Protein backbone atom coordinates (compact mmCIF):
# COMPACT_ATOMS: atom_id res chain seq x y z
CA UNK A 1 0.00 0.00 0.00
CA UNK A 2 1.22 3.47 -0.86
CA UNK A 3 -0.48 5.36 1.96
CA UNK A 4 -1.83 4.38 5.35
CA UNK A 5 -5.47 3.36 5.43
CA UNK A 6 -8.29 5.64 6.52
CA UNK A 7 -11.03 4.26 8.72
CA UNK A 8 -14.56 5.00 7.56
CA UNK A 9 -18.04 3.53 7.94
CA UNK A 10 -20.34 1.70 5.60
CA UNK A 11 -23.49 3.82 5.23
CA UNK A 12 -26.98 2.88 4.03
CA UNK A 13 -27.94 4.13 0.56
CA UNK A 14 -31.46 2.91 -0.20
CA UNK A 15 -31.34 -0.90 -0.31
CA UNK A 16 -27.57 -0.83 -0.80
CA UNK A 17 -24.60 0.26 1.25
CA UNK A 18 -21.85 2.71 0.41
CA UNK A 19 -18.47 3.92 1.53
CA UNK A 20 -17.47 7.57 1.54
CA UNK A 21 -14.03 7.92 0.02
CA UNK A 22 -12.08 10.95 1.25
CA UNK A 23 -11.12 13.47 -1.44
CA UNK A 24 -7.34 13.15 -0.87
CA UNK A 25 -7.55 9.39 -1.51
CA UNK A 26 -9.55 9.93 -4.71
CA UNK A 27 -7.04 12.53 -5.89
CA UNK A 28 -4.08 10.24 -5.18
CA UNK A 29 -5.74 7.30 -6.92
CA UNK A 30 -6.73 9.20 -10.06
CA UNK A 31 -10.12 7.45 -10.01
CA UNK A 32 -12.73 9.32 -12.05
CA UNK A 33 -16.52 9.16 -12.08
CA UNK A 34 -16.84 5.47 -12.99
CA UNK A 35 -15.28 2.57 -11.14
CA UNK A 36 -15.12 -1.19 -11.34
CA UNK A 37 -15.75 -3.06 -8.12
CA UNK A 38 -15.04 -6.71 -7.46
CA UNK A 39 -13.95 -9.14 -4.75
CA UNK A 40 -10.50 -10.72 -4.54
CA UNK A 41 -9.67 -13.06 -1.65
CA UNK A 42 -12.58 -11.71 0.40
CA UNK A 43 -11.43 -8.11 -0.14
CA UNK A 44 -13.41 -5.45 -1.98
CA UNK A 45 -11.33 -3.86 -4.72
CA UNK A 46 -12.36 -0.58 -6.33
CA UNK A 47 -10.47 0.78 -9.33
CA UNK A 48 -11.08 3.29 -12.06
CA UNK A 49 -13.18 1.89 -14.89
CA UNK A 50 -11.20 1.09 -18.00
CA UNK A 51 -11.86 3.22 -21.02
CA UNK A 52 -11.33 1.02 -24.09
CA UNK A 53 -10.87 3.92 -26.52
CA UNK A 54 -8.76 6.07 -24.23
CA UNK A 55 -5.97 7.74 -26.19
CA UNK A 56 -7.47 7.14 -29.63
CA UNK A 57 -7.77 10.86 -30.43
CA UNK A 58 -4.09 11.39 -29.73
CA UNK A 59 -3.15 8.32 -31.77
CA UNK A 60 -5.25 9.48 -34.72
CA UNK A 61 -3.63 12.92 -34.63
CA UNK A 62 -0.17 11.31 -34.61
CA UNK A 63 -1.14 9.08 -37.55
CA UNK A 64 -2.36 12.10 -39.53
CA UNK A 65 0.84 14.02 -38.78
CA UNK A 66 2.89 11.10 -40.16
CA UNK A 67 0.59 10.58 -43.15
CA UNK A 68 -0.34 7.11 -41.87
CA UNK A 69 -4.06 7.82 -42.23
CA UNK A 70 -4.17 7.60 -46.03
CA UNK A 71 -6.50 5.14 -47.74
CA UNK A 72 -4.80 1.91 -48.73
CA UNK A 73 -7.14 1.15 -51.63
CA UNK A 74 -6.75 2.88 -54.95
CA UNK A 75 -9.67 5.27 -55.38
CA UNK A 76 -10.23 3.96 -58.92
CA UNK A 77 -10.80 0.47 -57.47
CA UNK A 78 -14.00 1.77 -55.88
CA UNK A 79 -15.39 2.71 -59.30
CA UNK A 80 -16.67 -0.70 -60.34
CA UNK A 81 -19.64 -1.69 -62.48
CA UNK A 82 -21.50 -2.69 -59.32
CA UNK A 83 -20.78 0.73 -57.79
CA UNK A 84 -22.08 2.51 -60.91
CA UNK A 85 -25.22 0.42 -61.41
CA UNK A 86 -26.25 -1.07 -58.06
CA UNK A 87 -25.21 1.36 -55.36
CA UNK A 88 -27.94 3.74 -54.19
CA UNK A 89 -27.41 6.84 -52.10
C-alpha positions as a Markdown table, in Angstrom:
| # | Residue | x | y | z |
|---|---|---|---|---|
| 1 | Unk | 0.0 | 0.0 | 0.0 |
| 2 | Unk | 1.2 | 3.5 | -0.9 |
| 3 | Unk | -0.5 | 5.4 | 2.0 |
| 4 | Unk | -1.8 | 4.4 | 5.4 |
| 5 | Unk | -5.5 | 3.4 | 5.4 |
| 6 | Unk | -8.3 | 5.6 | 6.5 |
| 7 | Unk | -11.0 | 4.3 | 8.7 |
| 8 | Unk | -14.6 | 5.0 | 7.6 |
| 9 | Unk | -18.0 | 3.5 | 7.9 |
| 10 | Unk | -20.3 | 1.7 | 5.6 |
| 11 | Unk | -23.5 | 3.8 | 5.2 |
| 12 | Unk | -27.0 | 2.9 | 4.0 |
| 13 | Unk | -27.9 | 4.1 | 0.6 |
| 14 | Unk | -31.5 | 2.9 | -0.2 |
| 15 | Unk | -31.3 | -0.9 | -0.3 |
| 16 | Unk | -27.6 | -0.8 | -0.8 |
| 17 | Unk | -24.6 | 0.3 | 1.3 |
| 18 | Unk | -21.8 | 2.7 | 0.4 |
| 19 | Unk | -18.5 | 3.9 | 1.5 |
| 20 | Unk | -17.5 | 7.6 | 1.5 |
| 21 | Unk | -14.0 | 7.9 | 0.0 |
| 22 | Unk | -12.1 | 11.0 | 1.2 |
| 23 | Unk | -11.1 | 13.5 | -1.4 |
| 24 | Unk | -7.3 | 13.1 | -0.9 |
| 25 | Unk | -7.5 | 9.4 | -1.5 |
| 26 | Unk | -9.5 | 9.9 | -4.7 |
| 27 | Unk | -7.0 | 12.5 | -5.9 |
| 28 | Unk | -4.1 | 10.2 | -5.2 |
| 29 | Unk | -5.7 | 7.3 | -6.9 |
| 30 | Unk | -6.7 | 9.2 | -10.1 |
| 31 | Unk | -10.1 | 7.5 | -10.0 |
| 32 | Unk | -12.7 | 9.3 | -12.1 |
| 33 | Unk | -16.5 | 9.2 | -12.1 |
| 34 | Unk | -16.8 | 5.5 | -13.0 |
| 35 | Unk | -15.3 | 2.6 | -11.1 |
| 36 | Unk | -15.1 | -1.2 | -11.3 |
| 37 | Unk | -15.8 | -3.1 | -8.1 |
| 38 | Unk | -15.0 | -6.7 | -7.5 |
| 39 | Unk | -14.0 | -9.1 | -4.7 |
| 40 | Unk | -10.5 | -10.7 | -4.5 |
| 41 | Unk | -9.7 | -13.1 | -1.6 |
| 42 | Unk | -12.6 | -11.7 | 0.4 |
| 43 | Unk | -11.4 | -8.1 | -0.1 |
| 44 | Unk | -13.4 | -5.4 | -2.0 |
| 45 | Unk | -11.3 | -3.9 | -4.7 |
| 46 | Unk | -12.4 | -0.6 | -6.3 |
| 47 | Unk | -10.5 | 0.8 | -9.3 |
| 48 | Unk | -11.1 | 3.3 | -12.1 |
| 49 | Unk | -13.2 | 1.9 | -14.9 |
| 50 | Unk | -11.2 | 1.1 | -18.0 |
| 51 | Unk | -11.9 | 3.2 | -21.0 |
| 52 | Unk | -11.3 | 1.0 | -24.1 |
| 53 | Unk | -10.9 | 3.9 | -26.5 |
| 54 | Unk | -8.8 | 6.1 | -24.2 |
| 55 | Unk | -6.0 | 7.7 | -26.2 |
| 56 | Unk | -7.5 | 7.1 | -29.6 |
| 57 | Unk | -7.8 | 10.9 | -30.4 |
| 58 | Unk | -4.1 | 11.4 | -29.7 |
| 59 | Unk | -3.1 | 8.3 | -31.8 |
| 60 | Unk | -5.3 | 9.5 | -34.7 |
| 61 | Unk | -3.6 | 12.9 | -34.6 |
| 62 | Unk | -0.2 | 11.3 | -34.6 |
| 63 | Unk | -1.1 | 9.1 | -37.6 |
| 64 | Unk | -2.4 | 12.1 | -39.5 |
| 65 | Unk | 0.8 | 14.0 | -38.8 |
| 66 | Unk | 2.9 | 11.1 | -40.2 |
| 67 | Unk | 0.6 | 10.6 | -43.2 |
| 68 | Unk | -0.3 | 7.1 | -41.9 |
| 69 | Unk | -4.1 | 7.8 | -42.2 |
| 70 | Unk | -4.2 | 7.6 | -46.0 |
| 71 | Unk | -6.5 | 5.1 | -47.7 |
| 72 | Unk | -4.8 | 1.9 | -48.7 |
| 73 | Unk | -7.1 | 1.1 | -51.6 |
| 74 | Unk | -6.7 | 2.9 | -55.0 |
| 75 | Unk | -9.7 | 5.3 | -55.4 |
| 76 | Unk | -10.2 | 4.0 | -58.9 |
| 77 | Unk | -10.8 | 0.5 | -57.5 |
| 78 | Unk | -14.0 | 1.8 | -55.9 |
| 79 | Unk | -15.4 | 2.7 | -59.3 |
| 80 | Unk | -16.7 | -0.7 | -60.3 |
| 81 | Unk | -19.6 | -1.7 | -62.5 |
| 82 | Unk | -21.5 | -2.7 | -59.3 |
| 83 | Unk | -20.8 | 0.7 | -57.8 |
| 84 | Unk | -22.1 | 2.5 | -60.9 |
| 85 | Unk | -25.2 | 0.4 | -61.4 |
| 86 | Unk | -26.2 | -1.1 | -58.1 |
| 87 | Unk | -25.2 | 1.4 | -55.4 |
| 88 | Unk | -27.9 | 3.7 | -54.2 |
| 89 | Unk | -27.4 | 6.8 | -52.1 |
